[in-house]
Amino acid sequence: MPEQEKLIFHTISLDDRNWINDKLKEDHLEVCEYTFANNFVWSKVYNVQVGSAYGCGVIRYRGQENYQYSFPFGNGDKRAMIEHLRKICAVHGHKLDFYPLTEKCRRKLMDWFPGMFEICSNRDKFDYVYTVEKLSTLKGKKLHGKRNHIARFMDDGDWHYEPLTEKNIDECRQMAKDWTSLRTEKWNEEMALEISVLEVACSNFNALGLRGGVLYKGDKIVAFTIGEQLNTDTFVVHFEKAFPDLQGAYPMINQQFVLHEAQSYQYVNREEDTGDLGLRKAKLSYYPDFLVKKYTAVESGVVFADERQKEYLIELWNQCFGDDRQYIELYLENRFETENMFVIYEDNRPVSMASLLPVQITINGNKENARYVYAVATLPAYRNKGYASKLIRHAAERVKEPLILQPADRDLQEYYEKHGFVDAFGESPCWIYAGKCTETASVPSIGENDLRAAETVSEQDELDELGNWSVADASEKEYKLVRDKAFEKEGYVEWDEQAIAYAIKENLFCGGRTLLLTNMTNDKEAQRAVLMYRVEKDSLHIVETTLNDKELHEILPELLLHTGTTWAFERNMGGMILLPEHISDWDYKEGYLGLTLG
C-alpha cells in the first residue's frame, strides 16, 4: 500500500470542474451522478464536497445519518483511497457508506474487501438508458403512440425548436415557474428542490458546459430540456419540463432534443424514476434498452452473498444439512439471489448463512411483504460464536418485514423463541393412512373394500384419472391460482410463481409429482384442485393439497397403487413469525403456511 496521503475535502466549486472531469473520463462511468455539473447544481441540497488523493477523486454528500461517499474515480489507487476513507469514518465512529456503485465497482469492492460491505440495489434508483436511434426515430409498433402524440403537436405547423442559450434562458426560467403553478395539487418538497437546482443550472449554464433545447409553440416556450455528456458514448438528460396539458409536448421535446444535441452519441441516459409510479410509467413507455443498476455499499459484519463464491456456499450447505451437490445446485440455480442471502465471513470465506425468500402474507386484510427464513447454517468449526443470532437480528433490522420460518425440531423452536419468534399459522394434526393410528385420524384407515377397488386399477406409467378427477401435471401458474383461491384468508402465506416453480422442481427431484385435478361431475363449473406428493421409500408424503379429507381419501387407494407405496401421511407443522415494530396488533395464530419450498 502506498504511503498515507493527505485527503482534504472542500465544498465543490467551479474551480474543480477541470480536474473532476479529467478523472471521471479515466473511468468511463455510466451512471447519471458521475458528472461535475450534476454534483455542482445539487451541492447546496446535499452539501457536496470533493477531495483527491492516491491519484483518485472522491465526492461526499450529506446522507440521512452521516456522510455518504462516491466510489473513488480515476486511474489512481482506488483501494488505497477506500482504506483511507475507512480510517476517516472509524475515527468518527461511522461506517463507510458508498453510493452509487456500478456493477464493476461492486465487484471490485467485494474482491478487495470480502465480507466487509453490505451491497444492495434499489430499483427506484436504476437509470433508464435508450439508444439515440430509438429516441430519434421512434420506429416500431410499440412507439406508435408517441408518434401519434407528436403528430398532434405538429398539426398546425406553428412550432419550432431552438438550442437553449443566454438569449432564451430567462424565458425558460419563466416557463418553469408557470409549470409549477400547474402542479399545485401534486406539489411536494422534491419538486421544490428540483426547481431550486434548476435555477443553479440556468445561472451557471455555460460555465458548467451544459446543453439544452427549447420547444416553441408560436412564440411561447412550451418545453425545454437540459443535459450534458456523461461519457464518450452516452448523453445524460438532467432536466425536462413541458406543459402537461399540451398534447405531444413531452415526446416532442424529447425527440427534438436528441435529434439536435445527441447525434454524436450512442445512448441517452434519462436518469432514475425515484419510485414515482407516474414517472416510471412514462420512462417505461419508451421501452428502455437497458437499466443501469446502481448499488449502495455500507460497512457491515453481515453482508450479502457473492454469486461468484457458490462453491463455498455448496460446501457450507453440505456440511450443515448433508444434502448432495445436485440438490444444493437445484436450489442455487432457481432461488439464489445475492440480495436474498445474508452471510458472515471469516478467513475470507462465508462461514454462516441465512436465506430470506420473498413472500406475501395477509395481515389485517392487507397483503404485506414478508420473508421466509430458510437454510440458516454455520460451519461446525465456526459455531458457538453467535453467528446465526447475528444473521437473524441483522435480517430483522434490515428488511423491517415479518420474518416467517418453520423450525425442524423443538430445540430450534426454543432457539427462535429467544429471538422473539412466536408460534403462528396453527399446526394441523398429522394423520397416517393405512398405517398405525396417530393422535388424530381425520382420514380413516384403508379397508378391505378399498383394497379390492385399488387392485382393479392397472398400474401404469401415466396417471390420467383418479376417481372422478382427470389428472395432469400442474404448471406453476395453475398451481398458484388454485392454491390462492383455496387458502386465501387472514394470515395466508402466498408464494409467487417463481417460488411455486421451484417447489414443483424440488418435489420432482425428490421423487414427487405435482398434479392438477379437474372434476367434471358438476355440470355447471369444473372443480379444480392441486395435489403435490412425493414417494419416500414405501410411504406417500402428501406435501400439500387443496382437496378436503373426504376427497383425498377417495383417491388414495388408486394413488398408493400407482406409486407402489403402502401408506400415506400428511403433516402441516405450522410455523413461527417475528413481527416488525410497525405491525403489532395481529393475531399471529391465524393463517396458513403450508408450502415451505424445501
N, C-alpha and C positions, 0 to 999 in steps of 0.2 A: 504494500500500500504506500502511495506517495506521502511525502511529508505533509503534516497538517497545514492547510492553508487558511487564510482569513476569509470568512464569509460574512459580509455585512449587507443587510437588507435596507433598502430605501424606497420611498414611495415612487412608483413608476412615473416617469415624465417623458416629454417629447425627446429629451436628450438621450433616452435609452433606445430609441427606435432602431437605429442602425445596427447596434451590436446584438440586440434581441433578434431582429430579422435575420441577421447573418447566422446566428446559432440555430434558429428554427429551420433555416434552409438546409443545414447539415443533416437534419433528421427526417425530412420529408414526412412530417406528421399529417394525419388525415382527419383529425377531429377539430371542430369549429373553434374550440377555446384557444388553440395554439396559433394565434396571430397577435402581433403587437397591438394593433388597433383595437381589437376586441377587448383586450385587458385594459387598455388605456381608458376607453369610454366607460367601462364599469368600475373604474378604480375607486371612486368615492363610495359607491354602493358596497363594495366588498373589501375596502381598504387594501387595494392591490399593491404589493411590494415586490421588488425584484432584487436578485443578487447573482453573483457569479463566482465560481471557484473551480479548480480542477479542470479547467477548460470547458465547463458546462454553465449553462444558465438555469435558473430556477425561479419560479414565481410562487408567492404565497398569498393566501387570501384569508380573510376573517371567516372562519367556519361557524357552525352552530355553537360549538363549545370552545374550541381552540383554533389555532391556525391550521389551514389545510394547504398542502404544497402541490405544485405541479410535479410531474416526473421530470427529472433533470433532462435538459435537451442540449444537443450539440455533440461534437466529436470527442469530447474530453472523457475523463474517468467518472462515469455515472455512478459506479459502485462506491467509489470513494466519497462522492458527494452525498450519497444516501447514508453512508456511515456517519458522516459529519452531521447531517440533519437528525439522525437518531440521537446523537450526543446532545445536540441543542435541545431536543424535546425532552430527553431524560433529565437534563438539568432543571427544567421547569415542571417536571412531573407529568408530562404529557406523552401520549402515544403518537408516533409519527403517522400522519394521515395524508395519503396521496389522492388527488383527483385532477384531471381524468387520466386514466391509463388506457392505452391502446392494447390490443391483443399481444402485440410484440413486447410492449413494456411489461405486461402482466407476466409473461413467460420469463423475461429476464429477472424480474423481481423474485419469482419462485426459485429460479436457478441459483441466484446469488444468496438468497436468504430463505432456505427451505424451512417451512413450518413456522415462519415468524410473522407473516402478514395474512390477515383475512381479506381476501379479494373477492368482491362481489359486483354484480352489474345491476342496473336499474333500467328497465325498458323505457321509462319516461324520458331518459336522457340519451337514448340512441339517436345518432344523426341520420337523417334521410339523405341519400345520395342518388342522383339521377344522371343519365348521360346527357350531354349537351344536345346531342341529336334528338333525343326523345322530347326534351322541353322546347326545342326549336321547331320541330315538325309536327308534334302531337299526332303522329301516324298511328293507325290501328283502331280496331273496333272499340277497345277499352277506353280510348281517349276521345271517342266520338262526341261525347257530351261537352268536353272542353272546347272542341272546335265549334260546336253549335253556339256556345256562350260567346265566343269571340266573334262569330258571325253576327250575332245580335248587337254586340257592341259596335261593330263596323257598319251597321245597316245604313245610316245616313251619311257616312263618309266624313263626318266632321270631327276628325280626331288626328292627332299626330304625336310622335314620340320625340323627346329631346334628351340628350345627356344631362345629368344633374351638374350644374356649375354654380359659380358665385352669382350668376345672373338670375337664376330661378330658385336658389336655395331658401330665400326668405319666404317665397310662395309655398314651398314645401313645408316650412315650419307652420305657416298659417293653415295649410291643408291638414296637418297633423292635429292642430287644435280643433279644427272643425270636425275631424274624425272622432276625437274624444267626446265631443258634445253629443254624438250619435250613439255613444256607448255607455251612457249614464246608468242604465239598468244592469249592465254586466260589468260595471267598473270595479276594479279591485286594486289592491296595493301593487301587484306585479305590473299592471298596465301603467300605473303612475310612475313606477321605477323605469319602465321602458321608455316612457316619454321623456323623462329627465335625462336618460342615457342618450336618447336620440338627439337631444339638444347639444350634448357634448360632441357627438359625432358631426353634427352640422357646423358647430363652431370651429372645429379642427379638421374639416373635411380634406383640404389639400395637404395639410401637414401630416395627416395620417395615411395619405396615399389611397384614400377610398375612391370608389367609383360608384356612380349612381345613374338611375334613369328615371325620367318623368313622363307620365302619360297625360295628355290633354284631351278634353272633350270641349270643342270650341276653343275658347281662350282660358278655360278653367282647368287647373290641375285636379285630376280625379284619382291619381295613384302615383306612387313613387317607390323606388327600391334603392337600397344601398348595400354594397358588398365590397369584396376585395379578393385578391389572390390568396389562397390557402397554401398551396404548394405548386409545383411545376405543372401538374395536370388537373388541378381542382380549383374552382372558384367558389367562394362561400358567400351566401346571402345572409346579411345580419338583420336588415330591416325591410319590411314590405308593408305598405299601407295603401288601402283602396277603399273608396266609399262602398259599404256593403249593399246599399240599395240600388246600385248601378249594375245591371246585369253585364257580366263579362269583364268587369274592370280588373278583378284579381287575375284570372287566367290571361288577360291581355297584357298586363304589365309584366307578369311572369315570363311570357313568351318573348315580348319585345325586348326586355332587359337582356335575356340570354342571347337573343339574335344579335344585339348590338354590342354587348360588353363581354361575352364569354365564349366567343367562337374559337379562340386560340387555346381553349381548354377541352379536356375530355369529359369532365364531370362537373356537376354543380352540387354542392353541399348546402342543404336548406335547413340545417340545424335540427334541434330536437323539438318534440311537441310538449314537453314539460308535464305530461299527464293530462293535458286538456283534451277532452274527448272530441270536441269540435275541431280543434287544430289537428288532432290525429287523423280524423276522418278526411280533412282537407288534404293533408300530406299523402295519405294512402291513396287518395283518389287519382294521384298522378303515377301510381304504381312504381315506387322506388326500385331502382336496380339492385340496391342493397342497403342495409342499415349498418352503420358503424357502431359496434358495441363498445361502450365505454365503461370502465371499472373504477371503483373506489377501493383503495387498499389501506388497511389500518393495522398497526402492530397488534398482535394478539397471540396468546398461548394456545388458542383453539382456532384452527384455520379450515378452509375448505380443501377437499382432496384435490390432488394434482392428477389429471386424467392420464398423464404420462407415466404414472407410477402404479399401474394396475397390478404388476407382479407383486409388489409389496402388499397390496390390498388382498390379493388372492391368497398369499401366504398367511396373512393375519386371519382371514376368514377361515381358512382350512384348519389352522391350529386351534382356533377357538370353537368352531362348530363341527369340524370333521367332515364337512361336505366335500365332494370331489370337485376337481377343477372344472369339469363340464357344467356342473350345476352353478358354480360360482360365476363362471363366464356368462351363463344364460342371464343371470341377474344383472351383471355389469353391463352387458350389451343392451339390455332392454330398459333398465331402470336407473342406472347410474347417471348422475349429472353432478358436475363438480359442486354446484351450489345446493345440492341436496344431501351431501355427505360431509359431516364435520370430522376432523381428525386431530390428533395430538402427535407431534413429532418428538422423537428423542433419537439421538445418534443419527441425525439426518435422514430419518425414515419415519413413516407413520406407524405408531405402535398401539394406538387406540382409535376406535371409530364408532360412529353412530350415523345412520341414515335417517333423514326426515322427509318422508314421502308426502307430497301434497295431496290433500283430500278435502272434502267439504262435509260439514256436519250441520244439521238443522238445530238451532238453539233459539228458543223463544220465537219460533216461527220464521226465523231468518236463516238463510244459508251462510254459514261462516267458514272462511278459510281455516284449515287446521293442518296439522302434520301428524302422520303416523310414524312413531319412533320404531325403527327396525334395525336389527343386526348390531346391537350395542356390544362391543367386544374389545378386550385388551389382551395383547400378547402375554402369555404366562410370565415371562421374565420381567415384565414391567407392571405387574399388578401390585395392589396394596399401596398405590400412590395417589389414589383418589381421582384417577383419570376419567373413569366413567361418570362419576358425580360431576366433575368439571364440565364434561361434554353436555350433560343434561341441563345443568344450570345455565351454561352459555346458550344452549338452544332456546331455553325458555325466555331468556333476556333478549336474545337476538330476533326471534321471529314474532314474539308477542302474539302468538296464536295458541289455541288449545292444542295440547300435545296428547296423543292417544297411543296406547300400546296394549299389548296382550302378553303378560309375563308367562314364561314357560312353566314355572312352578311356584310353590308357596314361598320359598326363600326369596325369590326375585320379587314377588308381590310385596313382601315386607320391606325389601330394599327400596322399592319405588314409593312405598308409603312414607318413608322417611324423607323423601324429596317432594312431598306434597301431593302425590298422585292419590286418587280415591277410586274405589270400585265404581264402575259405570256399566251401562248398557244391559245389565242383567244376564246372568249365566243360565242358559237353558239346561234342564236335566239331560244328561247323557242317556241314550237308550241303545239297547242291543237287540237286533232282530235275528231270531233263530239261534240264539245262544243263551248263555246264562242270564238270569234276570239282574237288573241293576236297581238302583234306588227308585227309579221311576220307569215303568214300562208303558210309555204313552202309545207305543205301537205294539200290538200283540205279537207273540212268537208265532213262527210259521207252523202251520198244522199239516196233517196228512193230506187233506184235500188240496191245499196249496201246492204241496209237493207233486201230487199227481197231475195237477194242471200244468205245473212247470215242466214235468217230464214229457208232456205232449208237444212242447215247443222245441223244434230242432235247433241245436246250437249252430250259429253261422257267424262268419266274419263281419257281415254287415248287419246292423241293427236298424231295421226300418220302422218297427212298430213295438210299442209296449202297451198292452191292453188296448184301451180306446185311443191311445196317443200315437200320432205319427212322430217319427224321430228324425232329426237332422242335427248336424254339428252346428253349434251356435257361434255366430260371429260376435266380436266384442260389442258392436253396435246393438245387435239384437239382445244380447245378454243384459246390457246396461238398461235398455228400455224396459224389459220385463222386470228386472231386479228393482229399478227405481219405482215402478208402478206398484209392485207388491209390498215393498218395505218402507216407502216414503211415510215418515211420521216424525214427530219430535224426537231428536237425538239420532236420527238416521245418518250413518256414515256413508257418504256417497263417493265412489271412485269414478274417475274419468275413463274414457275409452282406452287411453294408453295403458292405464293400470289394469283394466279388465283384460286387455290383450295379453299382458304379461301373465296374469293369473291363469289364463287359458293355456299359454305356452308352458308355464311351470307345471300345471296339472298334467298336461300331456307328457312332459318329461318324466314325471313321477309315476307314470303308468295309468293315467286317468283319461277321462273324456268329458267334454262339456256339451250337453245336449240342449237343443231347443225342441220342446214338446208342444204339439198342437193337437187339440181335442176338438173334433168337428161334431160331437153329439148334440151340441146346441146349434140349431139351425140358424139362429139369428146372428150369432157372432162367434168366431172361433176363439176358444180359450187357449192361451199360451202360457207356458211355464218353462223354467230352466232347471237343469239338474247337472251339477258338477260332482263327479265322483272319481275316485282312484282306487286301484286294487293294491292292497298291502298284504302280500302272502295269500292266505286263504280268506281274508276279510275284504269287505267292500266298504270303503270310507266315504260316506256322503259328506262332501266338503260344504256344499251349500245347495239349497233347492227352494223354489217358491211353491212347490207342491205342499198341500197340507198332509197331515199324518195319514188320513184315510186314503188319499190319492197315491201317496208313496207306497203304502202297504199293498195296494192292489197290483202294483207293477214290480215289486221287489222279487217275487219268485222268478219271473222271467229274466230280470236283470242279474240275479245271482247265477242262474244257469248260463246265461250268455257270457258272463265274466269268469265263470269257473270258480266262484267263491262259495263259501258255505254259510257265512253270516255277514251281517251288515251293522254298521253303527254310525251315529251322527253325534257330534259334540260341539256345542257352542259355548266357549269358555268366557264369553263376555269380554271385559277389558277394564282398563283404568284410564283416567283422564286427569290432566293438570290444566286448570283454567287460568288464563291471564287475569290480571287485576281488573280489567275493564269488563269482564264477564263474571259476575259473582252471584247472580240471582237465578241460577238454573238448577233444575232438578236433574242432577247428573246420573241418576239411576235409571232414567228412561233411555229408550233408544235401541238401536240395532247396529252392531258392529259386523258380525258375521265374517265376511271375507277379509282375510288379513294378508293376502298376497305372499304366501310362503311362510 
